[in-house]
Amino acid sequence: MKIIILGAGQVGASVAENLVSEANDITLVDTSAEHLAVLRERLEIRTVCGNAASPTVLKDAGADDADLLIAVTQSDQTNLCACRIAKVLFNLPTRIARLRSTDYVDHPELLDDDNFAVDFSICPEQVVTDHIKRLISFPEALQVLEFADGVVSLICMRAFEGGPLVGHPLKALRFHLPNVEARIAAIYREGEPIMPEGDTVIMPGDEVFCLAATVHIRQVIGELRRGDRPMRRIIIAGGGNIGLRLARSIEQDYHVKIVESNAARAETVATQLKRALVLRGDATDEKLLEAEGIDETDLFVALTNDEEDNIMSASLAKRMGAHRTLALINRKSYVDLVQGGPIDIAISPAHTSIGTLLAHVRRGDVVAVHSLRRGAAEALEIIAHGNPKDSKVVGRPIEDVALPVGATIGAIVRNVKREDGKIIRREVIIPHHDTVIRENDHVIVFCTHKKLVRKVEKLFQVGFAFL
């Protein structure tokens, strides 16, 4: 696939890094020649220096015969203008735009083909906000991801000594939870994947990925670690876009404080919140944290634009008694370095939001893609199409599906219909070796390494006879 990416910032660079390894033809456009040179040395991509909203620059980038445009510059206006130009001048088939302002999202008619011609819009800040909200709901988790419109959840936890299933084989799960269907999709021990089997024993410190119906997730969590106390008091460091979005979405249910160092921004944030308390100050100030009861805080969330400040403030908050800490960190190397120490959860905005983009790039009928373990693994939701003659998966039991080593089918979501064809409910199936995949099943596939994704996509593609 020939893809043009506009913007070589955190999101653009992360998208390029993910897609270039999958044999795509990538061209990256940015105004910074220096930044492009660094990425060109690291990745096998073509670069064009210039204004992303310029017809000449888009032509130089290959818009005449490109398959996909991903506009993720820092400017909403540039992204919108580029999509319109790509449609009108080059008839570029698919156009994705990053939009930070809710003004455009609130008026979807502006994005149709008669206006800005955006096929799909993404707001990374909102994706990160939603991700943090799920982590607040499940304080024991490192990641909480949803599939099939929230019917199925994939949760990642670190197994702790004292959990009922820790130190026991996986086959004991069905005895601990006799009325709950769940599947351990993968286990990472000291950074290396272990393919789970019935005799596999979960050890303390293991990073465990588990799939189950969302209504059963809390029961599954209880099998792997001691229950964490519910969140009540939350301090947010940073009143930027993500900090404000998070505070606005949780202030009705939690006691929220925001610490913002910029006086003007603190005033602006205060006017947009109803219950949260806004404090002007430095989140690395020990006296301020002590005065605001950091030792009684359930969650400290560092969301400033400076990742070093986030690391320092979250580490300080933990040392001063915060029960749990979360930090927003841009550099992948930093994420791997700090998570699991004084910082309980480190989030990379680019890796958190990239799944929504990848779902529109993947081949086949891929509904959702979630990037896992800082981009090393992926989980996909794929709709099975075709019939036993034209499909390699439909009409076949799981044991006969030629999945590559390292890929597992963790769950199936099946529509249950009445005689008139109306869907009455969605059934979550944790498959066994003899479970048969049906047409239109939503199949959740876990890939321990992203290099397996292409093979899985190819497996689910139907033959030409079906098309």
Order of alpha helices (4+ residues) and beta strands (2+ residues): beta-alpha-beta-alpha-beta-alpha-beta-alpha-beta-alpha-beta-alpha-beta-beta-alpha-beta-beta-beta-alpha-beta-alpha-beta-alpha-beta-alpha-beta-alpha-beta-alpha-beta-alpha-beta-beta-beta-beta-beta-alpha
